[in-house]
Amino acid sequence: MDFRLTDEQRMIAETASQVGKRFAVEYWRDLDHRKTFPREFWQAIIDAGLIGTALPENYGGSGLGMTEMAIIIEELSAAGGGPTVGQLFMLGPIFGGYAVLRFGSEEMKRDLLPKIAAGEIVSLGLTEPNAGSNSFEIETFARKVGTGWRLDGRKIWITGVDSASRMLVVARTRKVSESTRRSLGLSLFMIDIARKGVSYAVIEKAGTNTLSASSVFFDDVQISDNELVGTLDGGWHHLVDVLNCERIATTAALVGGGRLAIRLGIDYANQRRVFDGRQISSYQGLQFPIAQAHIELEAARLLNFKAAWLFDNGEPNAAEANAAKLIAARAAELATDRSMQMMGGMGYARESDVERLWRDTRLFRIAPVAEEMILNYVAVHNLGMPRSY
């Protein structure tokens, strides 16, 4: 096995790192305080040609894969953005780009993929108040009317709605009682957010403030036939494929965010001298937890690269993508918590920037998939244990 990056991948990593360094922690601190979408950062990524990395060249992309996207996300996150950078790449390159490339019609590909490669933002309408992690129980329903559908329902915790122009909506097109399996009867639709009957309300939250989360409401929303993505009633398997990309992006961002937290903590500890005049970074009580976090981040990174390699080569990758995300979330949480502790009271101050990473990172033990659901998946699919839910 060769674990070395190729020359092209090293160049991509360097490009992403240089772009990220133009937007240091002070930039993100200000946006977090103002709860503002990072438009200048997003435009810089677009200008550098990093958005369409995994899209074919004939649609405006670079024709590479998820491995290269993971490299880009990690470096951008480590430069200053932290774990929310992964969410940015979900909004467009994954929820829009990959979903349309893999399952969209030729007409949809020609229309949307060049726009997504140029930076158009697409959110994902999946989670619902009464379903949570059990996507089979979603209640948002698209009923067939003439040559299209009429959509009614509600979503919650939908990221980036106020910054997006489109949404990939997961809806039932057949009732559970009418299906032989619970996974049947789910369909995907790509709709405009600025459409009659679509409304949303932003949810106040503890962190990840540069990207909003919203409750979304669909009231008799008209959908045309050509907005169906993939197979009618067969959207569950399409969705799972898209969500595996989401896991890979999340892990890359957590690894990058963890690296950033460790760097900030060590930089502070190298300057701080107390008691005997030695740098506090020389104390084993501070070294060991940070070293442990570094080791766990590296383990998550390697497993994530395996998941991305499997994905790029058309191999099953769900177990690896989910397991990497679980390890990364815990490792990044350890890194931010220990860096904050190493800084003492200053770690709790906004100007330390670790407190932002601490707030942002905590989300990812819950989202985009809770670690309990990952453990359920591994127990059933990898260990052959009976389903518990």
Order of alpha helices (4+ residues) and beta strands (2+ residues): alpha-alpha-alpha-alpha-alpha-alpha-alpha-beta-beta-beta-beta-beta-beta-beta-beta-alpha-beta-beta-alpha-alpha-alpha-alpha
